[in-house]
Amino acid sequence: MSDSKQMHLTAFMRPVSLHTGAWRYPGSYPDANFNLAHLKSFIQKLEQGKFDAFFMADHLAVLNMPVEALKRSQTITSFEPFTLLSALSQVTEKIGLAATASTTYDEAYHIARRFASLDHLSNGRAAWNIVTTGNPESSKNFNRDEHVEHAERYKRAREFYDVVTGLWDSFADDAFVRDQESGIFFDPEKMHVLNHVGDELKVKGPLNIARPVQGWPVIVQAGQSEPGRQLAAETAEAVFCSPRNLEAAKQLYADIKGRAVAAGRNRDHLKILPAALIIVGDSVEQAKAKRLKLDSLVHYDSAIASLSVALGTDASQFDPDGPLPKDIPDTNASKTSRDSVIRLAEEEGLTVRQLAGRYGGYSGLAFVGTPESIADEMGTWLKEEGADGFTVVFPFLPQGLNDVVDKLVPELQRRGIFRRDYEGTTLREHLGLPRPKNQFFS
């Protein structure tokens, strides 16, 4: 791999931190997830740091978790993505705007119209994160008692993608002549009526919006199941994923890129962007102390329940302030999960309480250290093809975001693996992706 390969960075911003203790961290904004002034300042800071995109996930129902955990969760409230991103598009100029939209509980025409609108409003910065919706509670908000089956959701998603992209191509790029002298507004010969009839969808078209600035908004996909990987390989241009370590990431990277090539695609036109919690300190010890403080803010009842699930045994019987017992019995639960918990406790010398805080707060991939040590790790992932960049999860806001932009980003720039400025204006240009040709007009 060339040493000139550049890292891509997107910011996961719904909720503003995936760590469940983030809103309680000293100096954090507890209402950050639903405060427009704060969100404006966050995205402007991210644009200052030359991030590729502001990525807003979404939920169509209150998360299905026990009330004891739910009452402590910041995820219960959030802006509707398109409303928020439309507003944020007007206070930014370059940073991409990515939103989740469900193929299971929405209509293809709605999705095509919203993303085309956002792409025009932002001058070419929109991205669609295709999801099939995993939360079974969502079905009850959309005239269904039962959640759609997994295989059926992915079958619909694949057809949904074809319809949405077909609708985006309803008009040739030069269809709208707007000739005031002749009175001709558009050329009917450059309008395509889709007339799609499939197993899941029936959509006539055309879309009543001009072709998006980017041709198509960037396609993001987040599934890691077998059908999720195949959908990503066939359709996605960026993949949001959550491998736990470099070896797992390299396997996922090779698998999805290999499937993309088999589908006739250029492997470089699909970016793998694992989620990573980043905690920056002036020393490794200080960064680790921040992590321990953050984890300690997860309520113990919620935390110990998460640890029990990971271990496959009731951890509430253990001494909270002692080490993890050596004689934890084997169960039918995941041996991989159990072993990873035990290994983490041994490697970091964590008490049961600290371990529970980790699993109840955020247990995914994390880079915790100085700007130099974190840049070393991220550079290794880039060089060894575990990632094309990262979807950054901030530990707390605003300080955690400021630490990344003001301390880590300059170190990545100094090493020549992250841009010093945007070279283009659209999200496709930021990601090095081609503008799709119109499938109906040459």
Protein Blocks (a to p, Z undefined) as FASTA:
>chain_A
ZZkbccdddddfbdfbfbfklmmpghiafklmmcfklmmmmmmmmmmnopabdcddddfb
dcdddfklmmmpcklpccdfklmmmmmmmmcfkbccdddddfklccfklmmmmmmmmmmm
nnopaccdddebjalklmmmnopabdcdfklmmmmmmmmmmmmmmmmmmpcfklpnopak
nopabdfklcccfkpacfkbccebjafbdcdfklpacdddfbfbfklmmmmmmmpmbdcd
ddfbfklmmmmmmmmmmmmmmnopafklpccdddddddddfbfklmmmmmmmmmmmpcfk
lmmmmmmmmnopafklpcfkbccdfklccdfbdfklmmmmmmmmmmnopafklmmmmmmm
omcdcddddfklmmmmmmmmmmnopagbdcdddfbdfklmmmmmmmmmmmmmmnopacfb
dfbfbfklmnopacdddfkbZZ
